[in-house]
Amino acid sequence: MNYLAHALLSPAGRDLVLLGNLACDMLHPADIADLNAEIKEGIDRHQAIDRMTDRHTGFRFVRDSLGRAGHPYAGVLTDILFDHYLAVAWESYCSEDLGAFSDKVYTVLKKDSSLIPGSFSRMTTALRTQDWFGSYAKRRGLGKALSRLNYRSSRFIDAKEILRTEESLRAEAIPAFRLLMEELMDSFGPSVRSFQT
């Protein structure tokens, strides 16, 4: 799962756990030792979510289908597609409006992202100012999210081709996402989030 799902699956009122959950993939092991205990808890949570996701048959089906279609980084692409599905069906997973939820997460990131070493703070500035969470709900925003991978990829990511592949997979990919999300919500819920600001 990508940033939106990890934010939703963070515990209510635990801003630093949220921060660690979102920052995990941008941290080197050497960076983690001196971090706040709650940030480390968020990192552990992120890794637990990823382990459950990577083992799930629905996730593996979509990832492997993208790989067979010739798309590099199929696991990362599946994470992004599933954030798109989450944003589109947001009201099924959270009673709070996506815009209001996003604003609360962005407030936490603006306030606390400097606690994370490296380039995380710079990335979160783009995430906030470009409203990545809100944009995931639109097809055009999904395309932009896929294209952004080219900034840090050694292989070209053809967003238009990925979107065409996704269209052919959608009838099976969306139910696969729903099954995974149900299991993640059962393990890491509840569905309503609120953040200290």
N, C-alpha and C positions, 0 to 999 in steps of 0.2 A: 504494500500500500504506500501511497505517496503522502505529501504534507497534509492534505486536508483530512485524510483518514486518521493519520497519527494525531492530529490536533483533536479530532472528535473522540478518539480513544484515550485521551489523557484525563486524569481524574479532576473532578470539579474543584476549583479553588486552589489548585496547586500549581502556581505559575512557573516555578522553577522545574517541576517535573515536566510540564508542557515544554519548556525550553529545551531540556535534555532530550525529550522525545523527538523534537523537530531537528535538533542539531546533530543527532547521532551519526548520520552518514558523512558528515563533514569533519569529523574528529579523527585524529590519529590516536592510537592507543597511548602514546606518550603524553598527549594533551589531557587525558582523563584523570590522571592520578590526583591532581591538585584542585579538581573541581568540587563545588559544593555537593554535599551528600544528596540533596534533592535532585540536582541536575543528574547525578549518577543514577538515581532511581529512575529518572526519565529515560536515560540511555538504556538501562536494563529493560524497561517496559518496551521501548522501541524494538530491541532485539528479540524480545519474546513475541511481539506482534509479527515481526518478520519471520520468525521460525514457524509460527502457525500458518502464516500465509504461504511460505515456500513449500510446505508439506501438503497444502490443500489441493485436492484433485482439480477443482475448478480453476484455480490460479494456474496450475501446471498445464491444463488443457489450453488456455489462452496463450500462455507463454510459449508452449511448444508449437502451437499453430502459427504464431508470429515468426518463430524461428524457422519453421519449415518453409514459410513464404519468403525467406531470405532477409528478414529484417534483423540487423544487429542489435545487441542489448535488449533482447526480447523480454527479459524480466523487468527491466526498468520501464520499457514501453507498457507492459501490462500494469505496472503500478500506476502509471499516469492515466491509462484508460479506465482503471477502476476508480480513480479519483473523479474522473468525468462522470462515470455512472453514479457515484455517490452524490455529486453536486446536483445532477439532474433529478435524482430521487430523494433529495435531502430531507423533505418533510416526513419520509418513512423512517428516518433514523434519529431525528432531532426535532423537538417541538419548538426550538428557537429558530427564527428566520436566519437563513444563510448569511445575509448581509450583516445582521446584528452579531451573529457568532463570529464572523470574520473580523469585524471591527474590534471585538474584545481580544481576539488572538493577536491582531496587529498591534494593539496597545501594549500587550505583554512583550512582544518582540521589540518594539521601539524602546521600551523601558529597560529591558534586560539583556538584549542580544550581545551587548558589549562584554558580558560575563563569559562568553564563549570565545576561545582563541581562534585565530585564523580568519578566514574569509566569510564566516557565517553572518556577521553583522552586515556586510556588504550585500550578501545574497538576500537577507531579509528586508533590506531597504527596497530592492526590486520587487520582492514578493508583496510588500505592503503597498507601494506606490502604484504598482500595476494591477493590484487586486487579483492575484493569481487564483484565490479561492472562488471568487465570483465568476471569473472568466472560465473556470473549469466547466461551468454549467452550459456553456455555449460551444457549438461545433468549431467556430472560429478560434475561440480561446483554447480548445483542445489542440488545434493545429499549431498555435503559437507555443504551447507548452512542449509539444513534440519538437518543434524547430529549435527551441532554446537548448536542447541537448547538444546541438552542434557547437555551442560555445566551449564545451569541455569534452568533446568526443574526438577521437582520432579517425573515426569512420563516419561518413556522411549519413545523416538521418533524413530520409525523404518523407517528410510529414504527409504529403499528398498520397503517396503510395501506402503508407501505414493506415491512413484514414480509409482508403479503398479496401484494404485487407480487413480492417475492423468492420466495415459495412457487411462484408461477406460472413463474418464471424458473429455478428451482433446477436442473432437469434439464440445462439448457444452461450455467448460470452456474458450477456446480462444475467441469465439465470445462474451462471457460475459465480458471478460477482455476488448476487443476492445470497447464495448459500454461504459463501465465505464471510460476508458481512454479518450475517446472522450469528455465525459462530464467534466472530470477533466481538460482537456486541455482547453476547452471552458471557464471554470471558473477561472483557475489558470495559463493559458498560458502567453505569447506566447511560441512557440516551440523551439526557438533558445536561448541558454543560454551562457552568458559569465561572467566570474568572475574576480574581481580585484585580482591581485597577486602582 
